[in-house]
Amino acid sequence: MTRTRLPDRAALDGARALLMDVVGRDPDGPLARGLERFGSWRSLAAVVGTDWLPLRGRLSASAVRVARKNLRALGSPPADRAAVSIGDPVQLLGTVEALPGDPARELWRAGIIDDADGRWLSDEGRDFLLTGAGGPPLLVLAEGGRLLNAERLQVGDDVSVFGIPDEAPDRAGLSASPRGGLILALRSGPTRPLLVSVIRRYDHLAHDPQD
């Protein structure tokens, strides 16, 4: 399970102000489409303070530029699997499937935990396969990731996944790799978590995240 402290009020207020400005200036462009990845202000809190939205305290001009750039990336079209490069963040679309031998139907649960130390975002996910993305199943490594616009991720859900392509051991026997049992996988980076969004929920979202 991944626990991340909820950002402070100043950071969330700064993010809200920036994103409301995005909606006003670019209501139909890639910036606003990037904003649609977040189904609520709570899900927005999952990335504030990370390299996706490095907004901490008072907004600086450089932080605003980075945030706009990353929102534009989140609103960009998905990548072609054949064009994926190891180490370069990418968005891929597909359908969630369990790893071979994993009987679970629910693969991820996200929520908020209150304890004596404060309020925390909680993500408890299992590695899964992304299928139907123009090639063989792709391994998605859940560690450090954030489920943005849903409380649960289940087998059969259509999703958008932003992550860093890498090679990972093929422990599930997904392919007979000639490179020592390594397969392509999407993972989190040190400061840029894997982001998983359930596509079916976009249909009823406005550009402005809902309270």
N, C-alpha and C positions, 0 to 999 in steps of 0.2 A: 504494500500500500504506500502511495505517495501522499505526504501531507505538506501543504504549503500555507504559510500564514497569510490570511487575508490582507491585502494592501491597506494602508491607512487611509483615512477619509480624504486627506489632501491629494493623494495619488489618484483615488477614484474620481474625485471632483475634477481633477485636471484631465483625466481621460474622458469623462463625460463632456466637458467643455470642448475638447479637441474634436471628439467624434460628432457632436452636434454641429460643429462648424463644417466638418466633412460632408454631412448630410446636406447642409445648406448650399455648399459650393459645388458639389458633385453628386446630385441626387440619383443619376442613372449611370455613373461611370464606375471604373474599377475600384475607386476608393470606397464608394458606398456598397458595392458588391462585397468587398472585403469585410465591411462592417456587418453584413448579413451572416457572417460565420458565427456571430454571437447572438444567442437567442434571448439573453437577459443580461442585466447589469452584473448579476452574479457570475455568469460565464465569462463576461469581460474581465472580471477580477482575476480569473485564472491565468491571464497572460500579462496583466499590468505589472511592470517591474522586471519582466523577462526581456530578452532581446527582441521579442516580437513587438512589445509596446514598452519601451524603456522610460516610463513616466514615473518619476519619483519626486515628490514634493513640488516645488515650483517648476513650471515648464520652461525649459531653455529652448532656444531656437534650434539647436542641433537635435534635441530629443524630438521636437515636433517634426523635423525633416525625416528622421529615422522612422517615426511612427507612420507618417504618410507613405513613405516608401514601402514599409511592410504591409500596410493595409492594401496598397495597390497590388502587392504580390499575392496577398490572400484573395483578392478579387480577380486574379488573372486566370486564363483558361488552364485546365489541367494539362500536364505534360504527356507527351508520347512516351510510353515505357521504353522504347528503343533509344530515346534521346537522353535517358537518365544518366547522370555522371556521379560517380562516387564522391561524396563530400559536399555536393551542391544541393541546398534545400529545394524540395520539389513538392508539387501537389499531384496526387494521383486519385482517381475515382475507382470505385469497385464495390463489390458485395462482400460482406463479412462472412467468413466460414471458420469453423473451429479447426484447430490442428488435428491431424490424424490421431485417434485414440482419446481425444478430449471429449467427454460426453456432455459438457456444459452447453446450455443454450444461452445463458446470460454470461457475457464475457467481460463486461465492464460496469462498474457502478461508481457514480460521482455524487458528492454531496458536501455539506458543511458540518463540521464537528465543533462543538463548544466544549471547552474544558477549563481547568483552572489556569491554564497558560494563555487563554484567548480563543479566538475563532480561527479555524483552519479549513482550507479546501482539501477535500479528501478524494483521491482517485485510486480505485482498486481495480486494476485491469489484468487480463490474461493476454499473452501473445496470441495473435490470430493470423489468419490468411486473408489477403485481399485478392479476390478473384475477378475475372472478367475485365481486367485492365489492359487487354491487348497483349497477353502473354501468359506464361505459366503463373500459378499462384505466387503471390509475393508475401513474404513473412513480414509482419508488423510487430515490433518489439514494444510492449506496453510500458516498460519501466520508464518512469519520469514523464509520461505523457499526460495530456489533459483531454477529457471528454467535454466538449464545449457546450453543446446546445441540447443535451439530453441528460437524464439521470441514469439511464441504463443503455447499454449497447448489447444487442442480441444477434445471434446467428441469423443471417438473411437480410440484415439492415444494409441499405445502400449508404455509402459514406464517402466523404472527402477526407483524405489524410495528407497533412503536411508533415514532412519529416526529412531527415538526412539519409540519403542512400548510403548503404555500407554493405560489407560482406559479413555474414554471420555463419557459424557452424550449422550444418544441416542435420540437427539432432532428430528431426521428425522424418528423415528419409524422403524429402520432397523431390529430390532429383539425384541422378547419378553424376555428380559434378566431377569433372576431371581436375579440379583445382583443390584437391584435398578436402572435399566435402563442404565447400563454402557456397552459400546462395545469397542472392540479393535480398536485402532487408531494409526497412525504414525504421529509424530510431530517433530518439531525442538527442540533442546536442548538449554540451555543458551548460549553456545559458539560453537555449532556444528549444523548449519542449516540443515533442511530437504533439500535433493538434488533430483531433478526430472530431468531425462534424457529421451528424446524421442528416443526409440530404433531404429526406422526405419532410423534415420540419421547415425547410426553407419556403415551402409553398405558401404558408400563411403568415410569414414574417413581414413586417414593415421594415423600412430602412433603419428606423430608430429602435434599438433594443428595448424590449418591454421590461417594465418594473416587476 
